[in-house]
Amino acid sequence: MEIAVHNMQGEVVDHVAVDEAALGGRPNLHLVRQAVLMYEANRRVGTADTKRRRDVTGSGRKPWRQKHTGRARHGDRQSPIWVGGGVAHGPHPRDYRQKMNKRARRQALQSAFLAKVLDDEVIALDKIDLPEPKTREVARVLRNLGAEGTCLIVLGQQDSVLWRCTRNIPGAAMLDWAQLNAYEIIRPRRVIFLVDALNRFLEAMAGSGEPHAESAGVGIDG
């Protein structure tokens, strides 16, 4: 397969070859779904909490006698059926984290990228050379590339100036190539690789290179 390389005006100036065999041959969508669920679960903080019956402050005195009042029987006001009482089966702090081994995460990333390529949703860009560091300049480039919806710009290395010019564009995000994972690839409609980032990513996926930057829960291998 080949990915067309565009310039900032949206014109095709070159092509980058992609070896399907090095990416697994065909997308494993089941593995991609498993990886996406894992990354979404790992982002949950799990701090929601409600008071059980035993946690509610109040007297343990019986509201009224058991019989001959014409009202329902009650033992105390901490019961979940009372206003201000405890919550039955409510949420409590828990850890939602899931795990996948390194090989599975890597295969999920390969499959996610390959699926995007097959759907013609991966765009290669030769360079981003802005006349001035303004958000409108990046927005103009995205319009020229037909990526005005949600998109992810993948850089060869972090660029704080370019990041500041992109952060206020609705639906746009930016990452270093070594921080990619299956979730970040699948989430946006378009994925825009700078050519050097695309080449380094393909080398890493083919096994001839290794990622050099990872963070908790993100990284090319997790």
VENKAGI-V688589 format. One record per helix or strand of 2 or more residues. SS is the DSSP state (H for helix, E for strand). FROM is the first residue (numbers start at 1). LEN is the number of residues. If there is no record, write none. Layout:
ss | from | len
SS | FROM | LEN
SS | FROM | LEN
//
This chain:
ss | from | len
E | 2 | 5
E | 12 | 6
H | 21 | 3
H | 29 | 14
H | 53 | 3
H | 102 | 17
E | 122 | 4
H | 135 | 11
E | 151 | 5
H | 160 | 7
E | 172 | 5
H | 177 | 3
H | 182 | 6
E | 190 | 5
H | 195 | 11
//
